[in-house]
Amino acid sequence: MSNSDYLNYDLQTLHQLLVDKKVTAVALTEAALAKINAEQPALNAFITINQKKALARAAELDAEGIDPDDLLAGIPIAYKDNIVTNGIRTTAASHILDNFNPVYDATVVEKLDAAGTINLGKTNMDEFAMGSSTETSHFGVTHNPWDLERVPGGSSGGSAAAVAAGEVFAALGSDTGGSIRQPAAYNGIFGIKPTYGRVSRWGLIAFGSSFDQIGVFTRRAQDAAVLLGAISGHDAKDSTSSEQAVPDFTAAIGQGIKGLKIAVPDEFFGEGIAEDVKAQVEKGLQQLADQGAIIDHVQLPHTKYAVPAYYVLASSEASSNLQRFDGIRYGFRAADVKNLDDVYVRSRSEGFGPEVKRRIMLGTFALSSGYYDAYFNKAAAVRTLIKQDFEKILATHDLIIGPTAPDTAFKIGVNDDDPITLYMKDILTISANMAGVPAASVPAGFNAEGLPVGMQMIAKRFDESTIFRAAAAFEELNHYNLETPTFKNGGNA
Amino acid sequence: MISKDQVAHVAKLARLSFSEAELEQFTHQLDQIIAMENELAEVPTDGVTPTTQVSDERNVFRADVPVTGGPTRDQLLQNVPESKDGLIKVPTIIDKGEADA
């Protein structure tokens, strides 16, 4: 096999090669960098490539030797560009932060650095994680490696494309309303949003603080379980992080599917869900049933209201969180300003892109005097009902399973002037954020055009282990996850 | 229907400014989005407690002592657009009134 295939290996194999010095961390980093640089013109998965520091860190690790107990040492990864990295530019894909150089690391970065992973760079995303296609990035769209004329999904589109293309072994993303799971589905890889509170949000540039969670993209569920274990746990710097003990997320892998009680919501197969997506997910569910899973059809009656409730609540939180971007302490400051108010207004108006402004406007409206009860409070009450729907079903079932997204990757540009059509893409993923429960997307095959379809697995709070167990077992049935992207419509790239 | 004046008012609250053409477009798009939001009115929520967070419900306390080991003043000033003598520089805050505004 050529060097460029290393990043598609499973973690244990790659680790063993490093321990046995059959491949060095430097060689692995060079292979990753060569692939990233070669594919950057076609994919644009990265905003910043961390070439020098990555190579230096790899050389350090080689000098120390890779310890057999340090499973993640020497492994090349990437971070979504809303996760702050000390001394490495962090932009949230926004003009307003395009010169921002953080002076500290996010907790997840500290933890993975300590585990010995190598940071290859910062991945592209929708501006401030607001979008479902990576098209709102100030740094241009990321292209889907399965078909370069299509979006990679979003908002963590760069992370998903980089892992799918084998540019890095794994990447972190963030998920506020589906921003890990939908791009994982569109790219044919595994992506998990853990339970709200499982992973510290310290150093994650805030969007909707009661929804945001950091999670992991990998080719294999088992490897994501290792990475999630490494970044989970209580952090004094994030008082919403949970004190729940972090289990070995890989422990239940290998126990198979038999006896798992799976709820399949009718609403996840209703109007607006593409037929080819339904067909692939139904095929997968039949396979799970054949393996001994107990499948029940259930209702989540408030699903229809998830999108409107989410857009009020997340946008309200965003309008508050994004007040800090005012051109004073960091980020872009507009030129030729006459007074302080001008600094605020002009820096924000020139610094934010249209989608971010739309959400700030919606949120400000929903929180404004006279509208607060009708919009914010109403949406927060609907959130309670959505959460209760989930709690009721999950009290008697191990997993809720359905499609991750209503469709497969769409063409770049087709939804440009239609925010609502784009917002509806999140209908199947938003509810897990509303309820704070863990959810993942697992590759479930391809449609007739060769585009990946994702199957979503949602579990009880703090029961990520059951997701890893079921996802790993499902992977074994088809190995869809081992298919690598075709770079369709790539010319001679 | 949301009006252009309402949108202009919200923009002011949000410290954003729009050109006339942008204001037209935002009014149109926000109107569509708010029409979608109005579907929420269909849901009966009398007596339902709003959910604003989904973490473990507890207060987090710490001793009232200085936290050390944070970034230094120099580090914090690294990203400041304009600074002077270790302070952040901003334009005039109080307009002396020479201009009509």
HADDOCK unambig.tbl for C-alpha pairs under 7 A between the chains (distance, minus, plus):
assign (segid A and resid 100 and name CA) (segid B and resid 79 and name CA) 6.31 0.50 0.50
assign (segid A and resid 101 and name CA) (segid B and resid 79 and name CA) 6.68 0.50 0.50
assign (segid A and resid 103 and name CA) (segid B and resid 75 and name CA) 6.36 0.50 0.50
assign (segid A and resid 196 and name CA) (segid B and resid 55 and name CA) 6.49 0.50 0.50
assign (segid A and resid 197 and name CA) (segid B and resid 55 and name CA) 6.04 0.50 0.50
assign (segid A and resid 210 and name CA) (segid B and resid 53 and name CA) 5.25 0.50 0.50
assign (segid A and resid 210 and name CA) (segid B and resid 54 and name CA) 6.74 0.50 0.50
assign (segid A and resid 239 and name CA) (segid B and resid 60 and name CA) 6.44 0.50 0.50
assign (segid A and resid 240 and name CA) (segid B and resid 55 and name CA) 5.76 0.50 0.50
assign (segid A and resid 305 and name CA) (segid B and resid 40 and name CA) 6.54 0.50 0.50
assign (segid A and resid 308 and name CA) (segid B and resid 36 and name CA) 6.28 0.50 0.50
assign (segid A and resid 308 and name CA) (segid B and resid 37 and name CA) 5.01 0.50 0.50
assign (segid A and resid 308 and name CA) (segid B and resid 40 and name CA) 6.92 0.50 0.50
assign (segid A and resid 328 and name CA) (segid B and resid 80 and name CA) 6.65 0.50 0.50
assign (segid A and resid 328 and name CA) (segid B and resid 81 and name CA) 6.81 0.50 0.50
assign (segid A and resid 329 and name CA) (segid B and resid 79 and name CA) 6.63 0.50 0.50
assign (segid A and resid 329 and name CA) (segid B and resid 80 and name CA) 4.63 0.50 0.50
assign (segid A and resid 329 and name CA) (segid B and resid 81 and name CA) 6.82 0.50 0.50
assign (segid A and resid 330 and name CA) (segid B and resid 79 and name CA) 4.69 0.50 0.50
assign (segid A and resid 330 and name CA) (segid B and resid 80 and name CA) 4.70 0.50 0.50
assign (segid A and resid 330 and name CA) (segid B and resid 81 and name CA) 6.16 0.50 0.50
assign (segid A and resid 331 and name CA) (segid B and resid 79 and name CA) 6.82 0.50 0.50
assign (segid A and resid 333 and name CA) (segid B and resid 81 and name CA) 6.45 0.50 0.50
assign (segid A and resid 338 and name CA) (segid B and resid 91 and name CA) 6.47 0.50 0.50
assign (segid A and resid 339 and name CA) (segid B and resid 91 and name CA) 5.13 0.50 0.50
assign (segid A and resid 339 and name CA) (segid B and resid 92 and name CA) 5.08 0.50 0.50
assign (segid A and resid 339 and name CA) (segid B and resid 93 and name CA) 5.86 0.50 0.50
assign (segid A and resid 340 and name CA) (segid B and resid 90 and name CA) 6.68 0.50 0.50
assign (segid A and resid 340 and name CA) (segid B and resid 91 and name CA) 5.62 0.50 0.50
assign (segid A and resid 340 and name CA) (segid B and resid 92 and name CA) 6.25 0.50 0.50
assign (segid A and resid 340 and name CA) (segid B and resid 93 and name CA) 5.30 0.50 0.50
assign (segid A and resid 344 and name CA) (segid B and resid 15 and name CA) 6.49 0.50 0.50
assign (segid A and resid 345 and name CA) (segid B and resid 15 and name CA) 4.83 0.50 0.50
assign (segid A and resid 345 and name CA) (segid B and resid 16 and name CA) 5.12 0.50 0.50
assign (segid A and resid 345 and name CA) (segid B and resid 17 and name CA) 6.36 0.50 0.50
assign (segid A and resid 348 and name CA) (segid B and resid 16 and name CA) 6.27 0.50 0.50
assign (segid A and resid 349 and name CA) (segid B and resid 16 and name CA) 5.24 0.50 0.50
assign (segid A and resid 349 and name CA) (segid B and resid 17 and name CA) 5.89 0.50 0.50
assign (segid A and resid 361 and name CA) (segid B and resid 10 and name CA) 6.46 0.50 0.50
assign (segid A and resid 361 and name CA) (segid B and resid 11 and name CA) 6.54 0.50 0.50
assign (segid A and resid 361 and name CA) (segid B and resid 14 and name CA) 6.81 0.50 0.50
assign (segid A and resid 362 and name CA) (segid B and resid 30 and name CA) 6.99 0.50 0.50
assign (segid A and resid 364 and name CA) (segid B and resid 10 and name CA) 6.45 0.50 0.50
assign (segid A and resid 364 and name CA) (segid B and resid 14 and name CA) 6.39 0.50 0.50
assign (segid A and resid 365 and name CA) (segid B and resid 10 and name CA) 6.00 0.50 0.50
assign (segid A and resid 377 and name CA) (segid B and resid 50 and name CA) 6.41 0.50 0.50
assign (segid A and resid 379 and name CA) (segid B and resid 40 and name CA) 7.00 0.50 0.50
assign (segid A and resid 380 and name CA) (segid B and resid 50 and name CA) 4.54 0.50 0.50
assign (segid A and resid 380 and name CA) (segid B and resid 51 and name CA) 5.07 0.50 0.50
assign (segid A and resid 380 and name CA) (segid B and resid 52 and name CA) 6.18 0.50 0.50
assign (segid A and resid 381 and name CA) (segid B and resid 45 and name CA) 6.27 0.50 0.50
assign (segid A and resid 381 and name CA) (segid B and resid 48 and name CA) 5.79 0.50 0.50
assign (segid A and resid 381 and name CA) (segid B and resid 49 and name CA) 5.87 0.50 0.50
assign (segid A and resid 381 and name CA) (segid B and resid 50 and name CA) 3.94 0.50 0.50
assign (segid A and resid 381 and name CA) (segid B and resid 51 and name CA) 6.13 0.50 0.50
assign (segid A and resid 383 and name CA) (segid B and resid 51 and name CA) 6.01 0.50 0.50
assign (segid A and resid 384 and name CA) (segid B and resid 49 and name CA) 6.94 0.50 0.50
assign (segid A and resid 384 and name CA) (segid B and resid 50 and name CA) 6.00 0.50 0.50
assign (segid A and resid 384 and name CA) (segid B and resid 51 and name CA) 5.28 0.50 0.50
assign (segid A and resid 420 and name CA) (segid B and resid 33 and name CA) 6.69 0.50 0.50
assign (segid A and resid 435 and name CA) (segid B and resid 54 and name CA) 6.80 0.50 0.50
assign (segid A and resid 436 and name CA) (segid B and resid 54 and name CA) 5.72 0.50 0.50
